[in-house]
Amino acid sequence: MFLIYNNYLTFGDIKAMDEKFLNLEIRKFLKNFGITSQREIEIKIREALNNGSISENENLEVEANLNIGKINLTHKITGNIKLN
């Protein structure tokens, strides 16, 4: 059983981590991922529109994969980006 005490996640008598610190670190990573991913998507969409490989009325299928090898985490997110 785990408990949160003074912002630390604990398992019995073992202090495992500072929950606030962990939360902030995860949020920093996700913010960076979101900002840089959006920029890259926008660049590639503009390139594809300019060279004619997609039209302004496209509905693009999107897949993002998150992997953290050390903790054996794989998380897949799918969705769509409508251009118009």
PyMOL Python script that loads the backbone (N, CA, C, O; Angstrom):
from pymol import cmd

cmd.read_pdbstr("""\
ATOM      1  N   MET A   1       0.840  -1.175   0.000  1.00  0.00           N
ATOM      2  CA  MET A   1       0.000   0.000   0.000  1.00  0.00           C
ATOM      3  C   MET A   1       0.882   1.235   0.000  1.00  0.00           C
ATOM      4  O   MET A   1       1.911   1.262   0.676  1.00  0.00           O
ATOM      5  N   PHE A   2       0.486   2.271  -0.761  1.00  0.00           N
ATOM      6  CA  PHE A   2       1.277   3.486  -0.767  1.00  0.00           C
ATOM      7  C   PHE A   2       0.481   4.637  -0.176  1.00  0.00           C
ATOM      8  O   PHE A   2      -0.750   4.632  -0.198  1.00  0.00           O
ATOM      9  N   LEU A   3       1.183   5.605   0.345  1.00  0.00           N
ATOM     10  CA  LEU A   3       0.593   6.802   0.935  1.00  0.00           C
ATOM     11  C   LEU A   3       1.369   8.012   0.459  1.00  0.00           C
ATOM     12  O   LEU A   3       2.550   7.910   0.127  1.00  0.00           O
ATOM     13  N   ILE A   4       0.706   9.163   0.424  1.00  0.00           N
ATOM     14  CA  ILE A   4       1.402  10.412   0.156  1.00  0.00           C
ATOM     15  C   ILE A   4       1.472  11.172   1.467  1.00  0.00           C
ATOM     16  O   ILE A   4       0.448  11.469   2.082  1.00  0.00           O
ATOM     17  N   TYR A   5       2.704  11.490   1.894  1.00  0.00           N
ATOM     18  CA  TYR A   5       2.926  12.187   3.154  1.00  0.00           C
ATOM     19  C   TYR A   5       3.971  13.266   2.921  1.00  0.00           C
ATOM     20  O   TYR A   5       5.078  12.977   2.467  1.00  0.00           O
ATOM     21  N   ASN A   6       3.621  14.510   3.231  1.00  0.00           N
ATOM     22  CA  ASN A   6       4.529  15.646   3.006  1.00  0.00           C
ATOM     23  C   ASN A   6       5.075  15.664   1.581  1.00  0.00           C
ATOM     24  O   ASN A   6       6.268  15.884   1.368  1.00  0.00           O
ATOM     25  N   ASN A   7       4.195  15.432   0.609  1.00  0.00           N
ATOM     26  CA  ASN A   7       4.518  15.444  -0.815  1.00  0.00           C
ATOM     27  C   ASN A   7       5.398  14.285  -1.274  1.00  0.00           C
ATOM     28  O   ASN A   7       5.865  14.294  -2.413  1.00  0.00           O
ATOM     29  N   TYR A   8       5.634  13.304  -0.436  1.00  0.00           N
ATOM     30  CA  TYR A   8       6.417  12.141  -0.825  1.00  0.00           C
ATOM     31  C   TYR A   8       5.502  10.940  -0.965  1.00  0.00           C
ATOM     32  O   TYR A   8       4.656  10.680  -0.109  1.00  0.00           O
ATOM     33  N   LEU A   9       5.683  10.218  -2.051  1.00  0.00           N
ATOM     34  CA  LEU A   9       4.971   8.960  -2.238  1.00  0.00           C
ATOM     35  C   LEU A   9       5.735   7.902  -1.458  1.00  0.00           C
ATOM     36  O   LEU A   9       6.933   7.718  -1.671  1.00  0.00           O
ATOM     37  N   THR A  10       5.050   7.204  -0.553  1.00  0.00           N
ATOM     38  CA  THR A  10       5.736   6.213   0.274  1.00  0.00           C
ATOM     39  C   THR A  10       5.119   4.838   0.101  1.00  0.00           C
ATOM     40  O   THR A  10       3.928   4.703  -0.178  1.00  0.00           O
ATOM     41  N   PHE A  11       5.943   3.829   0.269  1.00  0.00           N
ATOM     42  CA  PHE A  11       5.508   2.439   0.264  1.00  0.00           C
ATOM     43  C   PHE A  11       5.897   1.874   1.617  1.00  0.00           C
ATOM     44  O   PHE A  11       7.061   1.548   1.847  1.00  0.00           O
ATOM     45  N   GLY A  12       4.932   1.758   2.510  1.00  0.00           N
ATOM     46  CA  GLY A  12       5.258   1.335   3.870  1.00  0.00           C
ATOM     47  C   GLY A  12       6.155   2.372   4.516  1.00  0.00           C
ATOM     48  O   GLY A  12       5.787   3.543   4.603  1.00  0.00           O
ATOM     49  N   ASP A  13       7.330   1.956   4.970  1.00  0.00           N
ATOM     50  CA  ASP A  13       8.282   2.872   5.596  1.00  0.00           C
ATOM     51  C   ASP A  13       9.301   3.425   4.607  1.00  0.00           C
ATOM     52  O   ASP A  13      10.185   4.184   5.006  1.00  0.00           O
ATOM     53  N   ILE A  14       9.203   3.066   3.332  1.00  0.00           N
ATOM     54  CA  ILE A  14      10.201   3.476   2.347  1.00  0.00           C
ATOM     55  C   ILE A  14       9.719   4.720   1.607  1.00  0.00           C
ATOM     56  O   ILE A  14       8.667   4.699   0.968  1.00  0.00           O
ATOM     57  N   LYS A  15      10.492   5.806   1.694  1.00  0.00           N
ATOM     58  CA  LYS A  15      10.180   7.026   0.960  1.00  0.00           C
ATOM     59  C   LYS A  15      10.655   6.840  -0.478  1.00  0.00           C
ATOM     60  O   LYS A  15      11.831   6.559  -0.709  1.00  0.00           O
ATOM     61  N   ALA A  16       9.762   6.993  -1.435  1.00  0.00           N
ATOM     62  CA  ALA A  16      10.126   6.719  -2.814  1.00  0.00           C
ATOM     63  C   ALA A  16      10.461   7.980  -3.605  1.00  0.00           C
ATOM     64  O   ALA A  16      11.468   7.993  -4.314  1.00  0.00           O
ATOM     65  N   MET A  17       9.657   9.039  -3.512  1.00  0.00           N
ATOM     66  CA  MET A  17       9.911  10.219  -4.330  1.00  0.00           C
ATOM     67  C   MET A  17       9.081  11.398  -3.862  1.00  0.00           C
ATOM     68  O   MET A  17       8.081  11.238  -3.161  1.00  0.00           O
ATOM     69  N   ASP A  18       9.508  12.573  -4.257  1.00  0.00           N
ATOM     70  CA  ASP A  18       8.771  13.801  -4.003  1.00  0.00           C
ATOM     71  C   ASP A  18       7.750  13.959  -5.125  1.00  0.00           C
ATOM     72  O   ASP A  18       8.127  14.187  -6.275  1.00  0.00           O
ATOM     73  N   GLU A  19       6.480  13.841  -4.809  1.00  0.00           N
ATOM     74  CA  GLU A  19       5.420  13.881  -5.819  1.00  0.00           C
ATOM     75  C   GLU A  19       5.363  15.216  -6.551  1.00  0.00           C
ATOM     76  O   GLU A  19       5.150  15.234  -7.764  1.00  0.00           O
ATOM     77  N   LYS A  20       5.545  16.327  -5.855  1.00  0.00           N
ATOM     78  CA  LYS A  20       5.514  17.635  -6.520  1.00  0.00           C
ATOM     79  C   LYS A  20       6.651  17.757  -7.524  1.00  0.00           C
ATOM     80  O   LYS A  20       6.452  18.227  -8.645  1.00  0.00           O
ATOM     81  N   PHE A  21       7.839  17.334  -7.120  1.00  0.00           N
ATOM     82  CA  PHE A  21       8.993  17.384  -8.019  1.00  0.00           C
ATOM     83  C   PHE A  21       8.750  16.518  -9.250  1.00  0.00           C
ATOM     84  O   PHE A  21       8.985  16.957 -10.376  1.00  0.00           O
ATOM     85  N   LEU A  22       8.282  15.290  -9.041  1.00  0.00           N
ATOM     86  CA  LEU A  22       8.000  14.382 -10.150  1.00  0.00           C
ATOM     87  C   LEU A  22       6.967  14.986 -11.087  1.00  0.00           C
ATOM     88  O   LEU A  22       7.141  14.958 -12.306  1.00  0.00           O
ATOM     89  N   ASN A  23       5.894  15.531 -10.529  1.00  0.00           N
ATOM     90  CA  ASN A  23       4.842  16.143 -11.328  1.00  0.00           C
ATOM     91  C   ASN A  23       5.392  17.280 -12.178  1.00  0.00           C
ATOM     92  O   ASN A  23       5.065  17.377 -13.361  1.00  0.00           O
ATOM     93  N   LEU A  24       6.221  18.140 -11.597  1.00  0.00           N
ATOM     94  CA  LEU A  24       6.811  19.253 -12.343  1.00  0.00           C
ATOM     95  C   LEU A  24       7.725  18.759 -13.453  1.00  0.00           C
ATOM     96  O   LEU A  24       7.709  19.307 -14.556  1.00  0.00           O
ATOM     97  N   GLU A  25       8.515  17.741 -13.182  1.00  0.00           N
ATOM     98  CA  GLU A  25       9.420  17.200 -14.195  1.00  0.00           C
ATOM     99  C   GLU A  25       8.642  16.594 -15.368  1.00  0.00           C
ATOM    100  O   GLU A  25       9.011  16.787 -16.526  1.00  0.00           O
ATOM    101  N   ILE A  26       7.580  15.872 -15.068  1.00  0.00           N
ATOM    102  CA  ILE A  26       6.753  15.294 -16.132  1.00  0.00           C
ATOM    103  C   ILE A  26       6.104  16.403 -16.942  1.00  0.00           C
ATOM    104  O   ILE A  26       6.080  16.339 -18.171  1.00  0.00           O
ATOM    105  N   ARG A  27       5.580  17.412 -16.272  1.00  0.00           N
ATOM    106  CA  ARG A  27       4.955  18.534 -16.974  1.00  0.00           C
ATOM    107  C   ARG A  27       5.950  19.277 -17.856  1.00  0.00           C
ATOM    108  O   ARG A  27       5.597  19.693 -18.959  1.00  0.00           O
ATOM    109  N   LYS A  28       7.188  19.452 -17.393  1.00  0.00           N
ATOM    110  CA  LYS A  28       8.219  20.106 -18.212  1.00  0.00           C
ATOM    111  C   LYS A  28       8.488  19.301 -19.477  1.00  0.00           C
ATOM    112  O   LYS A  28       8.587  19.857 -20.571  1.00  0.00           O
ATOM    113  N   PHE A  29       8.603  17.988 -19.315  1.00  0.00           N
ATOM    114  CA  PHE A  29       8.835  17.141 -20.484  1.00  0.00           C
ATOM    115  C   PHE A  29       7.669  17.247 -21.465  1.00  0.00           C
ATOM    116  O   PHE A  29       7.878  17.432 -22.664  1.00  0.00           O
ATOM    117  N   LEU A  30       6.440  17.129 -20.956  1.00  0.00           N
ATOM    118  CA  LEU A  30       5.267  17.158 -21.833  1.00  0.00           C
ATOM    119  C   LEU A  30       5.095  18.516 -22.506  1.00  0.00           C
ATOM    120  O   LEU A  30       4.668  18.581 -23.659  1.00  0.00           O
ATOM    121  N   LYS A  31       5.418  19.593 -21.808  1.00  0.00           N
ATOM    122  CA  LYS A  31       5.349  20.930 -22.411  1.00  0.00           C
ATOM    123  C   LYS A  31       6.343  21.026 -23.559  1.00  0.00           C
ATOM    124  O   LYS A  31       6.001  21.501 -24.642  1.00  0.00           O
ATOM    125  N   ASN A  32       7.571  20.577 -23.327  1.00  0.00           N
ATOM    126  CA  ASN A  32       8.587  20.586 -24.375  1.00  0.00           C
ATOM    127  C   ASN A  32       8.165  19.713 -25.549  1.00  0.00           C
ATOM    128  O   ASN A  32       8.322  20.105 -26.705  1.00  0.00           O
ATOM    129  N   PHE A  33       7.632  18.535 -25.258  1.00  0.00           N
ATOM    130  CA  PHE A  33       7.162  17.637 -26.313  1.00  0.00           C
ATOM    131  C   PHE A  33       6.063  18.308 -27.130  1.00  0.00           C
ATOM    132  O   PHE A  33       6.089  18.270 -28.360  1.00  0.00           O
ATOM    133  N   GLY A  34       5.102  18.919 -26.449  1.00  0.00           N
ATOM    134  CA  GLY A  34       3.985  19.553 -27.135  1.00  0.00           C
ATOM    135  C   GLY A  34       4.415  20.708 -28.019  1.00  0.00           C
ATOM    136  O   GLY A  34       3.977  20.815 -29.165  1.00  0.00           O
ATOM    137  N   ILE A  35       5.273  21.574 -27.492  1.00  0.00           N
ATOM    138  CA  ILE A  35       5.717  22.748 -28.245  1.00  0.00           C
ATOM    139  C   ILE A  35       6.544  22.335 -29.455  1.00  0.00           C
ATOM    140  O   ILE A  35       6.294  22.806 -30.565  1.00  0.00           O
ATOM    141  N   THR A  36       7.517  21.466 -29.255  1.00  0.00           N
ATOM    142  CA  THR A  36       8.377  21.073 -30.371  1.00  0.00           C
ATOM    143  C   THR A  36       7.620  20.226 -31.394  1.00  0.00           C
ATOM    144  O   THR A  36       7.859  20.351 -32.595  1.00  0.00           O
ATOM    145  N   SER A  37       6.721  19.377 -30.936  1.00  0.00           N
ATOM    146  CA  SER A  37       5.933  18.557 -31.861  1.00  0.00           C
ATOM    147  C   SER A  37       5.013  19.421 -32.705  1.00  0.00           C
ATOM    148  O   SER A  37       4.886  19.200 -33.910  1.00  0.00           O
ATOM    149  N   GLN A  38       4.370  20.403 -32.084  1.00  0.00           N
ATOM    150  CA  GLN A  38       3.482  21.289 -32.839  1.00  0.00           C
ATOM    151  C   GLN A  38       4.258  22.019 -33.923  1.00  0.00           C
ATOM    152  O   GLN A  38       3.792  22.127 -35.057  1.00  0.00           O
ATOM    153  N   ARG A  39       5.429  22.517 -33.583  1.00  0.00           N
ATOM    154  CA  ARG A  39       6.265  23.233 -34.547  1.00  0.00           C
ATOM    155  C   ARG A  39       6.620  22.324 -35.728  1.00  0.00           C
ATOM    156  O   ARG A  39       6.511  22.735 -36.883  1.00  0.00           O
ATOM    157  N   GLU A  40       7.037  21.110 -35.443  1.00  0.00           N
ATOM    158  CA  GLU A  40       7.418  20.176 -36.508  1.00  0.00           C
ATOM    159  C   GLU A  40       6.226  19.795 -37.381  1.00  0.00           C
ATOM    160  O   GLU A  40       6.355  19.691 -38.601  1.00  0.00           O
ATOM    161  N   ILE A  41       5.073  19.588 -36.764  1.00  0.00           N
ATOM    162  CA  ILE A  41       3.859  19.254 -37.527  1.00  0.00           C
ATOM    163  C   ILE A  41       3.493  20.405 -38.451  1.00  0.00           C
ATOM    164  O   ILE A  41       3.202  20.187 -39.627  1.00  0.00           O
ATOM    165  N   GLU A  42       3.505  21.632 -37.930  1.00  0.00           N
ATOM    166  CA  GLU A  42       3.166  22.803 -38.751  1.00  0.00           C
ATOM    167  C   GLU A  42       4.111  22.944 -39.939  1.00  0.00           C
ATOM    168  O   GLU A  42       3.665  23.222 -41.053  1.00  0.00           O
ATOM    169  N   ILE A  43       5.410  22.756 -39.717  1.00  0.00           N
ATOM    170  CA  ILE A  43       6.390  22.858 -40.803  1.00  0.00           C
ATOM    171  C   ILE A  43       6.094  21.832 -41.884  1.00  0.00           C
ATOM    172  O   ILE A  43       6.061  22.168 -43.068  1.00  0.00           O
ATOM    173  N   LYS A  44       5.880  20.587 -41.489  1.00  0.00           N
ATOM    174  CA  LYS A  44       5.640  19.520 -42.469  1.00  0.00           C
ATOM    175  C   LYS A  44       4.314  19.693 -43.205  1.00  0.00           C
ATOM    176  O   LYS A  44       4.218  19.374 -44.390  1.00  0.00           O
ATOM    177  N   ILE A  45       3.293  20.194 -42.513  1.00  0.00           N
ATOM    178  CA  ILE A  45       2.008  20.434 -43.183  1.00  0.00           C
ATOM    179  C   ILE A  45       2.169  21.531 -44.224  1.00  0.00           C
ATOM    180  O   ILE A  45       1.669  21.397 -45.341  1.00  0.00           O
ATOM    181  N   ARG A  46       2.861  22.618 -43.876  1.00  0.00           N
ATOM    182  CA  ARG A  46       3.088  23.699 -44.849  1.00  0.00           C
ATOM    183  C   ARG A  46       3.867  23.194 -46.064  1.00  0.00           C
ATOM    184  O   ARG A  46       3.527  23.519 -47.202  1.00  0.00           O
ATOM    185  N   GLU A  47       4.909  22.403 -45.821  1.00  0.00           N
ATOM    186  CA  GLU A  47       5.686  21.836 -46.928  1.00  0.00           C
ATOM    187  C   GLU A  47       4.801  20.977 -47.826  1.00  0.00           C
ATOM    188  O   GLU A  47       4.861  21.088 -49.051  1.00  0.00           O
ATOM    189  N   ALA A  48       3.985  20.128 -47.222  1.00  0.00           N
ATOM    190  CA  ALA A  48       3.118  19.234 -47.992  1.00  0.00           C
ATOM    191  C   ALA A  48       2.066  20.018 -48.774  1.00  0.00           C
ATOM    192  O   ALA A  48       1.743  19.656 -49.906  1.00  0.00           O
ATOM    193  N   LEU A  49       1.532  21.080 -48.188  1.00  0.00           N
ATOM    194  CA  LEU A  49       0.576  21.924 -48.911  1.00  0.00           C
ATOM    195  C   LEU A  49       1.260  22.612 -50.086  1.00  0.00           C
ATOM    196  O   LEU A  49       0.703  22.671 -51.183  1.00  0.00           O
ATOM    197  N   ASN A  50       2.456  23.128 -49.862  1.00  0.00           N
ATOM    198  CA  ASN A  50       3.182  23.846 -50.915  1.00  0.00           C
ATOM    199  C   ASN A  50       3.600  22.947 -52.067  1.00  0.00           C
ATOM    200  O   ASN A  50       3.601  23.387 -53.216  1.00  0.00           O
ATOM    201  N   ASN A  51       3.955  21.698 -51.788  1.00  0.00           N
ATOM    202  CA  ASN A  51       4.374  20.818 -52.885  1.00  0.00           C
ATOM    203  C   ASN A  51       3.215  20.001 -53.456  1.00  0.00           C
ATOM    204  O   ASN A  51       3.411  19.193 -54.364  1.00  0.00           O
ATOM    205  N   GLY A  52       2.008  20.209 -52.925  1.00  0.00           N
ATOM    206  CA  GLY A  52       0.819  19.578 -53.478  1.00  0.00           C
ATOM    207  C   GLY A  52       0.570  18.145 -53.038  1.00  0.00           C
ATOM    208  O   GLY A  52      -0.320  17.487 -53.577  1.00  0.00           O
ATOM    209  N   SER A  53       1.325  17.648 -52.084  1.00  0.00           N
ATOM    210  CA  SER A  53       1.111  16.256 -51.667  1.00  0.00           C
ATOM    211  C   SER A  53      -0.109  16.084 -50.765  1.00  0.00           C
ATOM    212  O   SER A  53      -0.577  14.963 -50.565  1.00  0.00           O
ATOM    213  N   ILE A  54      -0.624  17.177 -50.223  1.00  0.00           N
ATOM    214  CA  ILE A  54      -1.905  17.159 -49.500  1.00  0.00           C
ATOM    215  C   ILE A  54      -2.700  18.391 -49.905  1.00  0.00           C
ATOM    216  O   ILE A  54      -2.144  19.370 -50.402  1.00  0.00           O
ATOM    217  N   SER A  55      -4.016  18.329 -49.684  1.00  0.00           N
ATOM    218  CA  SER A  55      -4.877  19.472 -49.993  1.00  0.00           C
ATOM    219  C   SER A  55      -5.323  20.151 -48.702  1.00  0.00           C
ATOM    220  O   SER A  55      -5.147  19.612 -47.609  1.00  0.00           O
ATOM    221  N   GLU A  56      -5.897  21.327 -48.845  1.00  0.00           N
ATOM    222  CA  GLU A  56      -6.343  22.098 -47.679  1.00  0.00           C
ATOM    223  C   GLU A  56      -7.512  21.456 -46.948  1.00  0.00           C
ATOM    224  O   GLU A  56      -7.835  21.856 -45.830  1.00  0.00           O
ATOM    225  N   ASN A  57      -8.150  20.467 -47.562  1.00  0.00           N
ATOM    226  CA  ASN A  57      -9.307  19.814 -46.946  1.00  0.00           C
ATOM    227  C   ASN A  57      -8.968  18.449 -46.358  1.00  0.00           C
ATOM    228  O   ASN A  57      -9.863  17.653 -46.076  1.00  0.00           O
ATOM    229  N   GLU A  58      -7.694  18.182 -46.176  1.00  0.00           N
ATOM    230  CA  GLU A  58      -7.259  16.882 -45.660  1.00  0.00           C
ATOM    231  C   GLU A  58      -7.640  16.691 -44.196  1.00  0.00           C
ATOM    232  O   GLU A  58      -7.813  17.646 -43.438  1.00  0.00           O
ATOM    233  N   ASN A  59      -7.760  15.437 -43.838  1.00  0.00           N
ATOM    234  CA  ASN A  59      -7.923  15.005 -42.455  1.00  0.00           C
ATOM    235  C   ASN A  59      -6.759  14.048 -42.199  1.00  0.00           C
ATOM    236  O   ASN A  59      -6.774  12.909 -42.665  1.00  0.00           O
ATOM    237  N   LEU A  60      -5.754  14.510 -41.462  1.00  0.00           N
ATOM    238  CA  LEU A  60      -4.537  13.729 -41.275  1.00  0.00           C
ATOM    239  C   LEU A  60      -4.630  12.839 -40.043  1.00  0.00           C
ATOM    240  O   LEU A  60      -4.925  13.312 -38.946  1.00  0.00           O
ATOM    241  N   GLU A  61      -4.376  11.551 -40.232  1.00  0.00           N
ATOM    242  CA  GLU A  61      -4.325  10.629 -39.097  1.00  0.00           C
ATOM    243  C   GLU A  61      -2.979  10.794 -38.403  1.00  0.00           C
ATOM    244  O   GLU A  61      -1.936  10.858 -39.054  1.00  0.00           O
ATOM    245  N   VAL A  62      -3.014  10.862 -37.074  1.00  0.00           N
ATOM    246  CA  VAL A  62      -1.810  11.107 -36.291  1.00  0.00           C
ATOM    247  C   VAL A  62      -1.622   9.985 -35.276  1.00  0.00           C
ATOM    248  O   VAL A  62      -2.583   9.478 -34.697  1.00  0.00           O
ATOM    249  N   GLU A  63      -0.367   9.613 -35.077  1.00  0.00           N
ATOM    250  CA  GLU A  63      -0.021   8.630 -34.050  1.00  0.00           C
ATOM    251  C   GLU A  63       1.216   9.131 -33.316  1.00  0.00           C
ATOM    252  O   GLU A  63       2.207   9.503 -33.945  1.00  0.00           O
ATOM    253  N   ALA A  64       1.160   9.141 -31.999  1.00  0.00           N
ATOM    254  CA  ALA A  64       2.318   9.512 -31.181  1.00  0.00           C
ATOM    255  C   ALA A  64       2.610   8.366 -30.227  1.00  0.00           C
ATOM    256  O   ALA A  64       1.704   7.793 -29.622  1.00  0.00           O
ATOM    257  N   ASN A  65       3.880   8.046 -30.106  1.00  0.00           N
ATOM    258  CA  ASN A  65       4.302   6.966 -29.216  1.00  0.00           C
ATOM    259  C   ASN A  65       5.246   7.508 -28.162  1.00  0.00           C
ATOM    260  O   ASN A  65       6.214   8.200 -28.478  1.00  0.00           O
ATOM    261  N   LEU A  66       4.964   7.194 -26.916  1.00  0.00           N
ATOM    262  CA  LEU A  66       5.812   7.583 -25.794  1.00  0.00           C
ATOM    263  C   LEU A  66       6.433   6.318 -25.229  1.00  0.00           C
ATOM    264  O   LEU A  66       5.731   5.361 -24.901  1.00  0.00           O
ATOM    265  N   ASN A  67       7.746   6.320 -25.119  1.00  0.00           N
ATOM    266  CA  ASN A  67       8.455   5.154 -24.587  1.00  0.00           C
ATOM    267  C   ASN A  67       9.436   5.600 -23.518  1.00  0.00           C
ATOM    268  O   ASN A  67      10.215   6.530 -23.727  1.00  0.00           O
ATOM    269  N   ILE A  68       9.395   4.934 -22.373  1.00  0.00           N
ATOM    270  CA  ILE A  68      10.397   5.119 -21.328  1.00  0.00           C
ATOM    271  C   ILE A  68      10.922   3.724 -21.018  1.00  0.00           C
ATOM    272  O   ILE A  68      10.315   2.968 -20.260  1.00  0.00           O
ATOM    273  N   GLY A  69      12.056   3.400 -21.616  1.00  0.00           N
ATOM    274  CA  GLY A  69      12.597   2.050 -21.537  1.00  0.00           C
ATOM    275  C   GLY A  69      12.862   1.540 -20.133  1.00  0.00           C
ATOM    276  O   GLY A  69      12.550   0.392 -19.819  1.00  0.00           O
ATOM    277  N   LYS A  70      13.437   2.391 -19.283  1.00  0.00           N
ATOM    278  CA  LYS A  70      13.827   1.931 -17.944  1.00  0.00           C
ATOM    279  C   LYS A  70      12.655   1.483 -17.090  1.00  0.00           C
ATOM    280  O   LYS A  70      12.823   0.656 -16.194  1.00  0.00           O
ATOM    281  N   ILE A  71      11.469   2.019 -17.357  1.00  0.00           N
ATOM    282  CA  ILE A  71      10.302   1.615 -16.565  1.00  0.00           C
ATOM    283  C   ILE A  71       9.311   0.801 -17.394  1.00  0.00           C
ATOM    284  O   ILE A  71       8.188   0.541 -16.962  1.00  0.00           O
ATOM    285  N   ASN A  72       9.747   0.398 -18.604  1.00  0.00           N
ATOM    286  CA  ASN A  72       8.934  -0.441 -19.472  1.00  0.00           C
ATOM    287  C   ASN A  72       7.575   0.187 -19.766  1.00  0.00           C
ATOM    288  O   ASN A  72       6.542  -0.477 -19.677  1.00  0.00           O
ATOM    289  N   LEU A  73       7.586   1.476 -20.118  1.00  0.00           N
ATOM    290  CA  LEU A  73       6.348   2.185 -20.454  1.00  0.00           C
ATOM    291  C   LEU A  73       6.294   2.427 -21.948  1.00  0.00           C
ATOM    292  O   LEU A  73       7.221   2.987 -22.532  1.00  0.00           O
ATOM    293  N   THR A  74       5.208   2.003 -22.557  1.00  0.00           N
ATOM    294  CA  THR A  74       4.900   2.324 -23.943  1.00  0.00           C
ATOM    295  C   THR A  74       3.465   2.814 -23.961  1.00  0.00           C
ATOM    296  O   THR A  74       2.551   2.125 -23.509  1.00  0.00           O
ATOM    297  N   HIS A  75       3.279   4.025 -24.495  1.00  0.00           N
ATOM    298  CA  HIS A  75       1.939   4.610 -24.531  1.00  0.00           C
ATOM    299  C   HIS A  75       1.720   5.182 -25.923  1.00  0.00           C
ATOM    300  O   HIS A  75       2.531   5.973 -26.406  1.00  0.00           O
ATOM    301  N   LYS A  76       0.625   4.785 -26.569  1.00  0.00           N
ATOM    302  CA  LYS A  76       0.321   5.206 -27.930  1.00  0.00           C
ATOM    303  C   LYS A  76      -0.943   6.059 -27.919  1.00  0.00           C
ATOM    304  O   LYS A  76      -1.945   5.710 -27.295  1.00  0.00           O
ATOM    305  N   ILE A  77      -0.870   7.177 -28.622  1.00  0.00           N
ATOM    306  CA  ILE A  77      -2.021   8.067 -28.752  1.00  0.00           C
ATOM    307  C   ILE A  77      -2.292   8.247 -30.239  1.00  0.00           C
ATOM    308  O   ILE A  77      -1.371   8.491 -31.018  1.00  0.00           O
ATOM    309  N   THR A  78      -3.556   8.127 -30.630  1.00  0.00           N
ATOM    310  CA  THR A  78      -3.931   8.349 -32.022  1.00  0.00           C
ATOM    311  C   THR A  78      -4.987   9.436 -32.088  1.00  0.00           C
ATOM    312  O   THR A  78      -5.705   9.687 -31.120  1.00  0.00           O
ATOM    313  N   GLY A  79      -5.067  10.070 -33.230  1.00  0.00           N
ATOM    314  CA  GLY A  79      -6.062  11.119 -33.415  1.00  0.00           C
ATOM    315  C   GLY A  79      -6.045  11.612 -34.846  1.00  0.00           C
ATOM    316  O   GLY A  79      -5.456  10.986 -35.727  1.00  0.00           O
ATOM    317  N   ASN A  80      -6.697  12.738 -35.067  1.00  0.00           N
ATOM    318  CA  ASN A  80      -6.787  13.347 -36.388  1.00  0.00           C
ATOM    319  C   ASN A  80      -6.514  14.831 -36.293  1.00  0.00           C
ATOM    320  O   ASN A  80      -6.829  15.475 -35.292  1.00  0.00           O
ATOM    321  N   ILE A  81      -5.920  15.367 -37.353  1.00  0.00           N
ATOM    322  CA  ILE A  81      -5.750  16.808 -37.493  1.00  0.00           C
ATOM    323  C   ILE A  81      -6.500  17.210 -38.750  1.00  0.00           C
ATOM    324  O   ILE A  81      -6.140  16.802 -39.854  1.00  0.00           O
ATOM    325  N   LYS A  82      -7.539  18.005 -38.581  1.00  0.00           N
ATOM    326  CA  LYS A  82      -8.308  18.511 -39.716  1.00  0.00           C
ATOM    327  C   LYS A  82      -7.677  19.819 -40.170  1.00  0.00           C
ATOM    328  O   LYS A  82      -7.414  20.703 -39.354  1.00  0.00           O
ATOM    329  N   LEU A  83      -7.435  19.941 -41.463  1.00  0.00           N
ATOM    330  CA  LEU A  83      -6.800  21.145 -41.973  1.00  0.00           C
ATOM    331  C   LEU A  83      -7.796  22.245 -42.284  1.00  0.00           C
ATOM    332  O   LEU A  83      -7.417  23.413 -42.370  1.00  0.00           O
ATOM    333  N   ASN A  84      -9.039  21.900 -42.451  1.00  0.00           N
ATOM    334  CA  ASN A  84     -10.055  22.905 -42.748  1.00  0.00           C
ATOM    335  C   ASN A  84     -11.408  22.459 -42.259  1.00  0.00           C
ATOM    336  O   ASN A  84     -12.392  23.180 -42.422  1.00  0.00           O
TER     337      ASN A  84
END
""", "prot")
cmd.dss("prot")
cmd.show_as("cartoon", "prot")
cmd.util.cbc("prot")
cmd.orient("prot")
